[in-house]
Amino acid sequence: MRELRDLAARLLSDGTVKVVVGWEEGPRGVRPAFVTDPAGAASLVFDERCTQNLVPYLSPRRAHVARLGRPAVVVKGCDARAVAGLVRETQLKREEVVVIGVRCGGVVSDPASLEPLDAATVADRCPGCTAREPHLADHLVGELPPPPPGENRRDGRIAELEALSPEARWAFWQEELGRCVRCHACREACPMCFCERCVADKTQPQWVESSPHPRGAFAWAVTRALHQAGRCVDCGECERACPVDIPLGLLNRKLARVAAENYGHAATDDPSVPSPVGAFRKDDPQEFIL
């Protein structure tokens, strides 16, 4: 995308930023790129293979990236919600980052895929997307492509699970989460997992068993999902990073529905909208206490 490359080169040339975080061609498809000189901007790309959410690199936990200097980050609409989340939760000051938004027509589920974007290869989160043009952007590039192909498969899977008995749902999740190897790839890929020390790593007291035991794996997955309630930006990186293909997105999507139904809240790229977990109102009816 010529427009993206020219913009990145200009921002680096005039000293507005010290690094542009985007995507480039790699040996196995596209990969994150950290461009620090204007000439390197020629390597930047954006197409349907740019699945990765790059916002986790803005987390204060990524000190090796912070040392590069003021960043610009390239974001899709769903990624922009993560920037807003970090600002909302005081992990990032809005003026500390330049946001380059790209208009998006959907991405493939596997960034190493050589298959074209179609109803079979599109990422689960893309069909029906309402955030294809980022609003939280200092610069917006590209033409708006046609909507992503395919139908929303994930909502159908959630409906199937909701139709099961509690015992059947319990059995489903025991089987799925029993495959967890406790690698914590989901945590590392998530833009909203930014604690310096995760509750899963604490041993005094120990809140979650650290071994890949079904009991510990279940506790870890449920704890993390609850911590993401009302905060998950639906970028799908946790599920994509999982080496054993646990459908973590189903848990996050279900809790997002609960937050919407009970609190009228949905993840947004407007950082002024408070999270339902972190907001307090004197007129809150607190009906759950009754």
Steps between C-alpha positions, in 0.01 A plus 500: 500500500683806371304744714597316821867481402521869409333602826731280710808638325384858560427443869845351548675765291357798686556340841132474590563138598805284555347168397206390287346168604333337201515187285756377249557192285669213683610146413157366606264777399472843658650577840532799736756760391680766702618766258741757642634673187311657207654264244362201688145626454510351149463154660159574654194318365131475576261243358266223613793307650562768765313312769722582797398768748813713547373696801652260759837650402381830657454337840733634772611139548675517160796704625716396203252674267458805724875558488477564126319828562162649416311248285248508220288188476296377205155382608186348356166599649500217755860581595408865564275382783812364669675838478194657663506229767860573594426873516182441700687290756790748528756268343562741214463874450324584176757764408780245535401305188413582140219277377493413130162351413449278196160437346436126511296251302577206727802280561572129467514282809857386420747776404730237344221380273542527126125464450298805392256668734162329468221359715712197591824678592369820663569544872200423718477853636480672160155424348257768608778725634385856575849644562658476156608865507690596820376820661783526754764586243732792437533390137262282297625331184362280225164468329218321680475149347176300471374342825664176613354188336320222683261473793553536872583142597597579858159624612352178366743294707413700811129439437569127469679497834226703668246242382684221683425396855734635771648151532574481127656847497715405798617188319578703186719749681666234712607325182610818323687654792645164597726535194659820633878469538526820709737669258322834559526589131146641530621741767805611304300566182220692673524881489300527822720266706754747632547419869865500599430187702209281399283337764585167336867551590445574868602224739463670839209456512444286194172592334528281191687172470797547269522147361307393187252310715133510390402668827766768467434549130129547563566750779745692279267524201199607707704752701643656187160513328347678801786749502419576136126549558407839355865553398556248219539683167412188297823494300516119522872489579462276807328228300734536204806470726373188679716206386224247571214698341282551806201721396577774750312753291172333590551581868597859429215553255245363746622728778491795259132424444440489876669839538287643219174359634556595864700821473439625147873488439693390194871535431563821311788700358385803702728510807262736683241220534569331836520127547203360697745332738684822579209746501310615809169685517314613811171404334610143427205283616733217606217252441744210515541558876130454574 
